[in-house]
């Protein structure tokens, strides 16, 4: 039975216009086919790092296109359409993964892990909400979903279109395929290149192998690390034999958000930060404090601060969420918990970035934790940061450090004012003027907006440098004001800032300093070779962040007693 198209439908209207305008219709049809082919080739050649985007990358011949074309040519129409849809969807998924890799490499210095990183998408949503507001965060989430669905749909339609074109004249398509295949083999055999990029490409196959290998390594690493975490050189050390040389000292371990080597050595940020470190070193010396500084190589980059915190404190390399979950669920001794285990210290955490339950407090060995809602702050948020560092430190002084107690204090303080997007940034106010934090209202309103700097690398670098200056100033002024002969401060960065600030090839090094009045404290680490003052020299020792716990425990008299696996 002959089927007649309804001229009122889009397809019927297209047929009617095609019949009336055959030449323009042919041009449109060919243009759509060329566009579809271009989209397929683009997806097959799409890099997963921004620095790889160059014209030569897209002038290659992907072998996957030749293999796919051979399959589509060989199949009858209906199976061909089905295979084309499935192949297009698979290509769409790979395209989404590559696009996600681009952003992960930009922000975290690594590719997206298809097993471990899904929960980070929720963190990204929370970050956008805190930074740009709930409406913009919702719109961003909706846009992301629509983009993913659009990529999948467009790639499926593109492959179907190319398949139909190839199947229309199989003899011609086969000849063309053989010709292009011969060119590909010639380029591969002779290793022909354009701007150092091989013309014969196997990019998609390589990416699939990469993701498959990453999946295998993730599963293997989970099993290996679970065993590694059970072994601990100080796991069975009695409390009486842990840090005996620090008895009677108030110990403060402080992380400054995104405080990395770039802040001290990058020409865009270093002048202001180095000046602040110099001024602070002098001011501390005037108050009787002296410091030594070195470098640690962080387990994370651009974000994932909790990985840096846990690596430093546990002595284990915690560079992914699986390792973090494993170690925090166990009883591996943290540096902070070592002080609790002695029974000679009260232990407290100051966590202005924590806005929900935080079960890790037990693993860190903290008797008490103050989160963002428990420090009496009534001032404005500064983008992601819930309160200025100066206020958080003053709250620590008011709630814990300044109180009379039977035992010395071990504080674990996480500062957040230098968290991206670095706008707006707090300013120092008189310590006696802090009150409930409302003094920061005018400062917050007068500050820059995230959208003013977030797309500009130079502006981000400038504001990042200012935020580090602020955090260092707040911390060192707090020490000058409230420190005493028995105060020992250890402060360091958790990771480098994102690539927009630190560059695509920045190291993962962060500064670390130990500050004290008692000269015996610094004498204990004289053999470390660290630089005097708060600014580590360029060639100061660089250790893995995971080595700090054992070095610190050993330096201050701890006796190793390994736990059994």
C-alpha positions in Angstrom: 0.0 0.0 0.0 1.4 3.3 -1.1 2.1 5.6 1.9 1.4 9.4 1.3 3.2 11.9 3.6 1.0 14.6 5.1 2.2 17.9 3.7 1.4 19.6 7.0 4.1 17.6 8.9 7.7 18.8 8.9 8.8 15.9 6.8 6.0 16.4 4.3 6.8 20.1 4.1 10.5 19.2 3.5 9.6 16.8 0.7 7.4 19.4 -0.9 10.1 22.1 -0.7 12.7 19.7 -2.0 10.7 18.9 -5.0 10.2 22.5 -5.7 13.8 23.5 -5.1 16.0 20.5 -6.0 19.4 22.3 -6.2 19.1 24.2 -2.9 17.7 21.1 -1.3 20.7 19.1 -2.4 23.1 21.8 -1.0 21.3 21.7 2.3 21.3 17.9 2.5 25.0 17.8 1.6 25.8 20.5 4.2 24.0 18.6 6.9 25.9 15.4 6.0 29.2 17.3 6.0 28.3 18.8 9.4 27.5 15.4 10.8 30.8 13.9 9.6 32.6 16.9 11.1 30.9 16.3 14.5 31.9 12.7 14.4 35.5 13.4 13.6 35.6 16.2 16.2 34.3 13.7 18.8 36.9 11.1 17.8 39.8 13.6 18.0 38.7 15.7 21.0 41.6 16.0 23.5 40.9 15.8 27.2 43.3 18.7 28.2 43.0 22.4 27.3 46.7 22.7 26.4 46.3 20.0 23.7 43.8 22.1 21.7 45.7 23.0 18.6 44.9 22.8 14.9 47.2 19.8 14.2 45.1 17.7 16.7 42.1 18.0 14.4 43.9 17.4 11.1 44.5 13.7 11.8 42.8 10.6 10.4 41.1 8.6 13.2 41.3 4.9 12.6 38.1 4.5 14.6 36.2 6.4 11.8 37.6 3.9 9.3 36.5 0.9 11.4 33.1 2.3 12.0 32.6 3.2 8.4 33.4 -0.4 7.4 30.8 -1.8 9.7 28.1 0.7 8.6 28.8 0.0 4.9 28.5 -3.8 5.4 25.2 -3.7 7.3 21.7 -3.7 5.8 19.6 -0.5 6.5 17.7 -1.4 9.7 20.7 -3.0 11.5 22.8 -0.1 10.3 20.5 2.5 11.9 20.5 0.5 15.1 24.3 0.2 15.2 24.7 3.8 14.3 22.4 4.9 17.2 24.3 2.8 19.7 27.7 3.9 18.3 26.6 7.5 18.4 25.5 7.2 22.0 28.8 5.6 22.9 30.7 8.4 21.1 28.5 10.9 23.0 29.4 9.3 26.3 33.1 9.4 25.4 32.7 13.1 24.4 31.1 13.9 27.7 34.0 12.1 29.5 36.6 14.1 27.5 34.8 17.4 28.3 34.7 16.4 32.0 38.4 15.5 31.9 39.1 19.0 30.5 37.5 20.7 33.5 39.0 18.2 36.0 42.5 18.7 34.6 42.0 22.4 34.8 40.8 22.5 38.4 42.2 19.4 40.0 45.2 18.6 37.8 43.9 15.1 36.9 41.3 13.3 34.8 37.8 12.4 36.0 37.7 9.0 37.7 34.5 7.3 36.6 34.4 5.2 39.8 35.3 7.7 42.5 34.5 11.2 41.4 30.7 11.3 41.1 30.3 12.7 44.6 32.5 15.6 43.7 29.8 16.8 41.3 27.6 17.4 44.4 30.5 19.3 45.9 30.7 21.4 42.8 27.0 22.2 43.0 27.4 23.3 46.6 30.4 25.4 45.6 28.4 27.2 42.9 25.6 27.7 45.3 27.8 29.3 47.9 29.7 31.3 45.3 27.1 32.5 42.8 23.8 31.8 44.6 21.2 29.1 44.6 19.5 30.3 41.4 22.7 30.3 39.3 23.7 26.9 40.8 20.3 25.4 39.8 20.6 26.9 36.3 24.1 25.6 36.0 23.0 22.1 37.0 20.0 22.2 34.5 22.4 23.5 31.8 24.8 20.6 32.5 22.1 18.0 32.2 20.8 19.6 29.0 24.3 19.7 27.5 24.9 16.0 28.3 21.5 15.0 26.7 22.1 17.2 23.7 25.6 15.7 23.1 24.2 12.2 23.3 21.3 13.0 20.9 23.4 15.0 18.5 26.1 12.3 18.2 23.5 9.6 17.7 21.8 11.6 14.9 25.2 12.5 13.4 26.4 8.9 13.2 23.0 7.8 11.7 23.3 10.6 9.1 26.8 9.5 8.1 25.7 5.8 8.1 22.8 6.6 5.7 25.1 8.5 3.4 27.6 5.6 3.3 24.8 3.0 2.7 23.3 5.0 -0.1 26.0 3.9 -2.6 28.0 1.1 -1.0 30.3 0.6 -4.0 31.4 4.3 -4.0 31.6 4.3 -0.2 33.8 1.2 -0.2 36.2 2.7 -2.8 36.5 5.9 -0.7 37.1 3.9 2.5 39.9 1.9 0.8 41.5 5.0 -0.4 41.4 6.8 3.0 42.6 3.5 4.7 45.6 3.4 2.4 46.4 7.0 3.3 46.1 6.2 7.0 48.4 3.1 6.7 51.0 5.2 4.8 50.9 7.9 7.4 51.2 5.3 10.2 54.1 3.4 8.6 56.1 6.6 7.8 55.1 8.3 11.0 54.1 11.4 9.2 53.4 14.3 11.5 52.0 17.9 11.5 53.5 20.1 14.2 54.7 17.1 16.0 51.3 15.4 15.9 51.0 12.1 14.0 48.5 12.2 11.1 47.4 8.6 11.7 45.4 8.7 14.9 44.1 6.1 17.4 42.9 8.7 19.9 39.5 7.1 20.8 41.0 3.6 21.3 43.8 5.2 23.4 41.2 7.0 25.6 39.1 3.8 26.0 42.2 1.9 27.1 43.1 4.8 29.4 39.7 4.7 31.1 39.7 0.9 31.3 43.2 0.9 32.8 42.1 3.6 35.3 39.2 1.5 36.3 41.4 -1.5 36.9 43.9 0.5 38.9 41.2 2.0 41.0 39.9 -1.4 42.0 43.4 -2.8 42.6 44.3 0.3 44.6 41.3 0.0 46.9 42.5 -3.5 47.9 46.2 -2.6 48.2 45.5 0.5 50.2 43.2 -1.2 52.7 46.2 -3.4 53.6 48.6 -0.5 53.7 46.4 1.5 56.0 46.5 -1.3 58.6 50.3 -1.0 58.9 51.5 1.9 61.1 55.0 2.5 62.4 53.6 4.3 65.5 50.3 2.4 65.7 51.1 0.5 68.9 53.2 3.2 70.5 52.0 3.9 74.1 50.8 7.4 74.8 53.6 7.9 77.2 56.1 7.5 74.3 54.4 9.9 71.9 55.8 13.5 71.5 57.4 13.6 75.0 59.6 16.6 73.9 56.4 18.7 73.4 54.9 18.1 76.8 53.4 21.3 78.2 53.3 23.0 74.8 50.1 24.4 73.2 50.2 22.8 69.8 48.4 24.5 66.9 48.2 22.7 63.5 46.8 25.1 60.9 46.0 24.7 57.2 45.8 27.8 55.0 43.5 27.0 52.0 45.2 26.9 48.6 48.6 28.1 50.0 51.0 26.7 47.4 54.4 27.3 46.0 52.9 29.6 43.3 52.0 32.1 46.0 55.6 32.5 46.9 57.4 32.1 43.6 54.9 33.0 40.7 55.7 36.6 39.5 52.0 37.5 39.5 51.5 36.7 43.2 55.0 36.5 44.8 55.8 40.2 45.4 52.9 40.8 47.7 53.0 37.4 49.4 56.8 37.5 49.9 56.5 41.0 51.4 53.8 39.8 53.8 55.9 36.8 54.8 58.9 39.1 55.4 57.0 41.6 57.5 55.3 38.8 59.5 58.7 37.1 60.1 60.0 40.3 61.5 56.9 41.0 63.6 57.0 37.5 65.1 60.8 37.9 65.9 60.0 41.1 67.7 57.5 39.2 69.8 60.1 36.5 70.5 59.0 33.9 67.9 61.2 32.3 65.3 60.4 30.0 62.4 61.8 27.4 60.0 60.1 26.6 56.7 60.3 23.9 54.0 58.2 22.4 51.2 55.8 19.4 51.1 54.4 17.9 47.9 50.6 17.7 48.3 48.6 14.6 47.5 46.0 16.9 45.7 45.9 19.9 43.5 43.4 22.7 43.0 40.9 21.3 45.4 40.1 18.3 47.6 41.5 20.0 50.7 40.5 17.1 52.9 42.9 14.9 51.0 45.8 17.2 51.9 44.7 17.4 55.6 44.4 13.6 55.9 47.6 12.9 54.1 49.6 15.2 56.4 48.0 13.9 59.6 48.0 10.2 58.8 51.3 9.7 57.1 49.6 7.9 54.2 49.2 9.1 50.6 45.5 10.0 50.4 45.0 11.2 46.8 41.4 10.0 46.1 38.1 9.6 47.8 38.3 5.8 48.1 41.5 6.0 50.1 40.0 8.8 52.2 36.9 6.7 53.0 39.1 3.7 53.8 41.5 5.5 56.1 38.9 7.5 58.0 36.9 4.4 58.7 39.9 2.7 60.4 42.1 3.5 63.3 45.3 4.5 61.7 47.0 7.0 64.0 46.8 10.6 63.0 49.2 13.2 64.2 46.4 15.0 66.0 45.2 11.8 67.6 48.7 11.1 68.9 48.3 14.1 71.2 44.9 12.9 72.3 46.4 9.4 72.9 49.0 10.8 75.4 46.2 12.0 77.7 48.3 15.1 78.2 46.5 17.4 75.9 42.9 18.6 75.3 42.2 18.4 71.6 39.9 20.7 69.6 39.1 21.4 66.0 38.1 24.7 64.5 36.3 24.0 61.2 34.6 27.1 59.6 34.2 25.2 56.4 32.2 22.4 57.9 28.4 23.0 57.6 27.1 19.5 58.2 27.9 16.4 60.3 31.6 15.5 60.3 32.2 12.0 61.6 36.0 12.3 60.8 36.4 14.2 64.1 36.8 10.8 65.9 39.5 9.6 63.5 41.4 12.9 63.9 41.3 12.4 67.7 39.4 15.7 68.5 37.6 15.9 71.8 35.5 18.8 70.5 34.9 20.4 67.1 33.5 23.9 66.3 31.8 24.0 62.9 30.6 27.0 60.9 27.5 27.4 63.1 29.1 27.1 66.5 31.5 30.1 66.7 28.9 32.9 67.1 29.5 34.4 63.7 26.7 36.7 62.5 28.5 38.5 59.7 28.3 37.8 55.9 29.8 34.9 54.0 32.7 35.7 51.7 31.7 33.6 48.7 32.4 29.9 49.7 34.1 30.9 53.0 31.6 31.1 55.8 33.6 33.6 57.9 36.9 35.5 57.7 40.0 33.8 59.1 40.5 36.6 61.6 37.1 35.9 63.1 37.7 32.1 63.2 41.0 32.6 65.0 39.5 35.0 67.5 36.6 32.5 68.1 39.3 29.8 68.7 40.9 32.2 71.2 37.6 33.0 73.0 36.2 29.5 73.1 39.3 27.5 73.8 42.8 28.9 73.6 42.2 31.8 75.9 40.6 29.7 78.7 42.4 28.5 81.8 42.8 24.7 81.7 44.4 21.8 83.5 46.1 20.5 80.3 47.8 22.2 77.4 45.8 22.5 74.1 46.2 20.8 70.8 44.3 22.8 68.1 43.5 21.7 64.6 42.4 24.8 62.7 41.3 25.0 59.0 41.3 28.5 57.5 39.1 29.2 54.5 39.4 32.8 53.4 41.9 31.9 50.6 39.4 29.5 49.0 38.6 30.1 45.4 37.0 32.1 43.8 38.9 34.8 45.8 36.2 37.4 45.7 35.2 39.1 47.8 38.2 39.0 50.2 38.0 40.1 53.8 40.2 42.8 55.3 41.9 43.0 58.7 40.0 44.9 61.3 40.9 45.7 64.9 40.9 42.6 67.0 38.8 44.3 69.6 36.3 45.3 66.9 35.4 41.8 65.7 32.3 41.3 67.9 29.9 38.9 66.2 31.4 39.5 62.8 28.8 42.1 61.6 31.8 44.5 61.2 32.5 42.7 58.0 29.2 43.7 56.3 30.5 46.8 54.6 33.8 45.1 53.6 31.9 42.2 52.0 29.6 44.5 50.1 32.5 46.7 48.9 34.5 43.7 47.7 34.7 42.2 44.2 32.1 39.8 42.9 33.1 36.3 41.8 31.8 36.9 38.3 34.2 39.9 38.1 37.3 37.7 38.2 36.4 34.0 37.7 37.0 34.1 33.9 40.2 36.1 34.1 43.5 34.4 34.9 45.4 37.7 35.7 42.6 39.0 37.9 42.3 35.6 39.7 46.0 35.5 40.3 45.9 39.1 41.7 43.1 38.3 44.1 44.5 34.9 45.0 47.7 36.6 46.1 45.7 39.1 48.2 43.8 36.3 49.9 47.0 34.5 50.9 48.4 37.8 52.3 45.2 38.2 54.4 45.3 34.6 55.8 49.0 34.8 56.7 48.5 38.2 58.3 45.5 37.1 60.3 47.3 33.9 61.5 50.6 35.6 62.4 48.9 38.5 64.1 46.9 36.1 66.2 50.1 34.4 67.3 51.8 37.7 68.1 48.7 38.7 70.1 47.8 35.5 71.9 50.9 33.3 71.8 53.1 32.6 74.8 56.4 30.9 75.7 54.7 27.5 75.3 52.9 28.1 72.0 54.0 26.1 69.0 52.4 26.7 65.6 52.7 24.4 62.6 51.0 25.9 59.5 51.0 24.9 55.9 49.0 24.8 52.7 46.7 22.0 51.7 47.3 22.2 47.9 48.2 24.6 45.1 45.5 26.8 43.6 43.8 25.8 40.3 45.6 26.0 37.0 43.9 29.3 36.1 46.2 30.7 38.8 49.1 28.4 39.2 49.5 27.4 35.5 49.1 24.2 33.6 52.5 22.7 34.7 52.8 23.9 38.3 54.3 21.7 40.9 52.1 20.3 43.8 54.4 21.8 46.5 53.1 23.8 49.4 55.0 25.7 52.1 55.1 24.4 55.7 56.4 26.4 58.7 57.0 25.6 62.4 57.0 28.7 64.7 57.9 28.7 68.4 59.4 30.9 71.1 61.2 28.0 72.8 64.5 27.6 70.9 64.5 23.9 71.8 61.5 23.3 69.6 63.3 24.5 66.5 66.6 22.8 67.6 64.8 19.5 67.3 64.4 20.0 63.5 67.7 21.6 62.8 68.8 18.6 60.8 65.9 19.0 58.4 67.7 21.8 56.5 64.7 24.1 56.5 65.0 27.8 55.8 64.9 30.3 58.7 61.8 32.4 58.7 58.3 32.0 57.1 59.5 31.9 53.5 61.1 28.6 52.4 64.0 29.0 50.0 63.4 27.8 46.4 65.9 24.9 47.0 64.7 24.1 50.6 64.0 20.4 51.1 60.9 19.0 49.4 59.2 16.0 51.0 56.1 14.1 50.2 53.3 15.4 52.4 52.8 11.8 53.7 56.3 11.8 55.2 55.6 14.7 57.6 53.8 12.7 60.4 56.6 10.3 61.0 59.3 12.9 60.7 57.5 15.1 63.2 56.8 12.3 65.7 60.4 11.2 65.5 61.9 14.7 65.9 60.0 15.2 69.1 61.0 12.0 70.8 58.3 9.5 69.8 59.3 5.8 69.9 58.1 3.6 67.0 56.0 0.6 67.9 54.6 -0.8 64.7 51.0 -2.1 64.7 50.5 -5.5 63.2 48.8 -5.9 59.8 
